[in-house]
Amino acid sequence: MSYDAIIIGSGHNGLAAAVHLARHGWKVGVFERNKMPGGAVQTREVTLPGFRHDLFAMNLGLFAGSSFMRLHGEALMRHGLAFAGASDCFATPFADRSWFGVSQDRTKNIARATSLSASDGETWRRMSESFGRDAPHIFSLLGSPMPSRDLLSIGWKAWRAQGLSWIIDTLRLLVSSPRAFLDQNFESGKIKATLAAWGMHLDFSPDIAGGALFPYLEAMADQAFGMALGKGGADVMIKALTGYLQELGGEIHLDAEVLRIDRNGNRAAGVTLVDGRIFTAKRAVIANALPQTVFGRLLPGGSGNAEIDQRMKSFRPGPGTMMIHIACGDLPDWTAGEELKRFAYVHLAPSLDMMSRTYNEALAGLLPGEPVVVVGQPTAIDPSRAPEGKHIL
Ligand SMILES: Cc1cc2nc3c(=O)[nH]c(=O)nc-3n(C[C@H](O)[C@H](O)[C@H](O)COP(=O)(O)OP(=O)(O)OC[C@H]3O[C@@H](n4cnc5c(N)ncnc54)[C@H](O)[C@@H]3O)c2cc1C
């Protein structure tokens, strides 16, 4: 059987690529080794009936704000996509029974910061004001292929609008560690720890260069837009993507593991599945799998490009994460404050040093002395994920 494009993997990125091409009239086939589509976006009743847990990803904010959503959002909504908005986004409690948190309400955030340090309250106000001006340039930068001509044009526009010193400050932010950025801007260790916890979500512990942007962006974007969870579970996004893809004529093969990408000379020409079936692709084979899988197992003998093969040799995956799913009668009684029950995420990560130590121990192959815990409280935002009055963590 022949397709215009074959997509390996039905994670949301593979499905988004498939939808995009099918919308342009391409005949698309998606091949997924699992029995369910969605990759790391799955929702299941893994504890008790009626308790719907996101097995991995829960926060759909990046998808909700994506250019893909701007292009295809209406059709996806027709196929059931719906979000539950969180206005109390993330918080950290501390051993002295205090807490700091980021909500959509700017006045509240400034008051919380000011109660810890007058100067931090002022910094928060300043950052919030400049975020509206900075965000369009930063998001354009993050959404561009690198390196590319688009980058030059974004740099040129930013220089015209914001000036050279803004460009230098932004470049510094892009290469800084979370600790360098937080130390430069805030006094309170509690504010620093609360923000740095977002770096950990993206595998940037406080001392990893290049991680400063994420605590900054998550805090300011959550304050500006709130956080988006999938209504009823993150899989609402996958159901909408697969439904829309099928409407467009795309085909999804489940339980269909790709053994290798077949080549015609130096060109990807199709795939052979583990069960021996062969499919050809006239225009593209797009692999949504991990780079080690694509350039290791799926392309035996290497990619044919010496530079890529050399880079893949030094590819190192980040440390692992373990998720525990709990069905419960109520949300935790947070001793630091009843308000913590309203937040989508509560991080048990009270200092930069603790996060750094935990991360380094994990990288060294040790069981960390203390875990960095991300407590997701989705039913605080979307009660439909559990029977009435009950909760999941
Ligand atoms: C525990 C956890 C929590 C997370 N939380 C969040 C969050 O809250 N918000 C957020 O934005 N991000 C979160 N992430 C990250 C996010 O889930 C991933 O970045 C995203 O889901 C990756 O999507 P993808 O489509 O690129 O790949 P994946 O979802 O990994 O999909 C790849 C697919 O390819 C398939 N595949 C691989 N090899 C083959 C083969 N040979 N043949 C056929 N199929 C194959 C796999 O089975 C899989 O279905 C989290 C990740 C984890 C692990």
The ligand as an SDF file (V2000), in Angstrom:
LIG
                    3D

 53 58  0  0  0  0  0  0  0  0999 V2000
    5.5670   12.0510   32.9530 C   0  0  0  0  0  0  0  0  0  0  0  0
    5.4930   13.1380   31.9100 C   0  0  0  0  0  0  0  0  0  0  0  0
    4.7300   14.2770   32.1510 C   0  0  0  0  0  0  0  0  0  0  0  0
    4.6820   15.2840   31.1910 C   0  0  0  0  0  0  0  0  0  0  0  0
    3.8940   16.3800   31.4320 N   0  0  0  0  0  0  0  0  0  0  0  0
    3.7450   17.3150   30.4680 C   0  0  0  0  0  0  0  0  0  0  0  0
    2.8080   18.3680   30.6140 C   0  0  0  0  0  0  0  0  0  0  0  0
    2.0780   18.4470   31.6300 O   0  0  0  0  0  0  0  0  0  0  0  0
    2.7030   19.2870   29.6000 N   0  0  0  0  0  0  0  0  0  0  0  0
    3.4720   19.1980   28.4660 C   0  0  0  0  0  0  0  0  0  0  0  0
    3.3570   20.0640   27.5830 O   0  0  0  0  0  0  0  0  0  0  0  0
    4.3590   18.1910   28.2880 N   0  0  0  0  0  0  0  0  0  0  0  0
    4.4870   17.2370   29.2480 C   0  0  0  0  0  0  0  0  0  0  0  0
    5.3290   16.1910   29.0470 N   0  0  0  0  0  0  0  0  0  0  0  0
    6.0530   16.1100   27.7840 C   0  0  0  0  0  0  0  0  0  0  0  0
    5.0940   15.6590   26.6720 C   0  0  0  0  0  0  0  0  0  0  0  0
    4.2790   14.6050   27.1350 O   0  0  0  0  0  0  0  0  0  0  0  0
    5.8790   15.1820   25.4570 C   0  0  0  0  0  0  0  0  0  0  0  0
    6.8080   16.1790   25.0960 O   0  0  0  0  0  0  0  0  0  0  0  0
    4.9660   14.9370   24.2790 C   0  0  0  0  0  0  0  0  0  0  0  0
    3.8620   14.1200   24.6470 O   0  0  0  0  0  0  0  0  0  0  0  0
    5.7700   14.2950   23.1610 C   0  0  0  0  0  0  0  0  0  0  0  0
    4.9000   14.0920   22.0890 O   0  0  0  0  0  0  0  0  0  0  0  0
    5.4150   13.4820   20.7450 P   0  0  0  0  0  0  0  0  0  0  0  0
    4.2300   13.3770   19.8720 O   0  0  0  0  0  0  0  0  0  0  0  0
    6.5710   14.2310   20.2350 O   0  0  0  0  0  0  0  0  0  0  0  0
    6.0220   12.0430   21.1310 O   0  0  0  0  0  0  0  0  0  0  0  0
    5.3950   10.8260   21.9590 P   0  0  0  0  0  0  0  0  0  0  0  0
    4.1730   11.2510   22.6890 O   0  0  0  0  0  0  0  0  0  0  0  0
    6.5140   10.2280   22.7150 O   0  0  0  0  0  0  0  0  0  0  0  0
    4.9250    9.8340   20.8230 O   0  0  0  0  0  0  0  0  0  0  0  0
    5.8130    9.0270   20.0930 C   0  0  0  0  0  0  0  0  0  0  0  0
    5.0180    7.8300   19.6360 C   0  0  0  0  0  0  0  0  0  0  0  0
    5.8200    7.0730   18.7290 O   0  0  0  0  0  0  0  0  0  0  0  0
    5.5430    5.7110   18.9460 C   0  0  0  0  0  0  0  0  0  0  0  0
    6.6380    4.9280   18.4010 N   0  0  0  0  0  0  0  0  0  0  0  0
    7.9630    4.9620   18.7640 C   0  0  0  0  0  0  0  0  0  0  0  0
    8.6790    4.1020   18.0210 N   0  0  0  0  0  0  0  0  0  0  0  0
    7.8210    3.5280   17.1400 C   0  0  0  0  0  0  0  0  0  0  0  0
    7.9590    2.5710   16.0980 C   0  0  0  0  0  0  0  0  0  0  0  0
    9.1450    2.0190   15.8230 N   0  0  0  0  0  0  0  0  0  0  0  0
    6.8800    2.2080   15.4060 N   0  0  0  0  0  0  0  0  0  0  0  0
    5.6590    2.7580   15.6630 C   0  0  0  0  0  0  0  0  0  0  0  0
    5.4570    3.6580   16.6470 N   0  0  0  0  0  0  0  0  0  0  0  0
    6.5260    4.0480   17.3690 C   0  0  0  0  0  0  0  0  0  0  0  0
    5.4150    5.6140   20.4640 C   0  0  0  0  0  0  0  0  0  0  0  0
    4.7420    4.4260   20.8640 O   0  0  0  0  0  0  0  0  0  0  0  0
    4.6290    6.8740   20.7720 C   0  0  0  0  0  0  0  0  0  0  0  0
    3.2370    6.6470   20.7460 O   0  0  0  0  0  0  0  0  0  0  0  0
    5.4030   15.1620   29.9870 C   0  0  0  0  0  0  0  0  0  0  0  0
    6.1590   14.0090   29.7480 C   0  0  0  0  0  0  0  0  0  0  0  0
    6.1870   13.0110   30.6850 C   0  0  0  0  0  0  0  0  0  0  0  0
    6.9740   11.7640   30.3680 C   0  0  0  0  0  0  0  0  0  0  0  0
  1  2  1  0
  2  3  1  0
  2 52  2  0
  3  4  2  0
  4  5  1  0
  4 50  1  0
  5  6  2  0
  6  7  1  0
  6 13  1  0
  7  8  2  0
  7  9  1  0
  9 10  1  0
 10 11  2  0
 10 12  1  0
 12 13  2  0
 13 14  1  0
 14 15  1  0
 14 50  1  0
 15 16  1  0
 16 17  1  0
 16 18  1  0
 18 19  1  0
 18 20  1  0
 20 21  1  0
 20 22  1  0
 22 23  1  0
 23 24  1  0
 24 25  2  0
 24 26  1  0
 24 27  1  0
 27 28  1  0
 28 29  2  0
 28 30  1  0
 28 31  1  0
 31 32  1  0
 32 33  1  0
 33 34  1  0
 33 48  1  0
 34 35  1  0
 35 36  1  0
 35 46  1  0
 36 37  1  0
 36 45  1  0
 37 38  2  0
 38 39  1  0
 39 40  1  0
 39 45  2  0
 40 41  1  0
 40 42  2  0
 42 43  1  0
 43 44  2  0
 44 45  1  0
 46 47  1  0
 46 48  1  0
 48 49  1  0
 50 51  2  0
 51 52  1  0
 52 53  1  0
M  END
$$$$
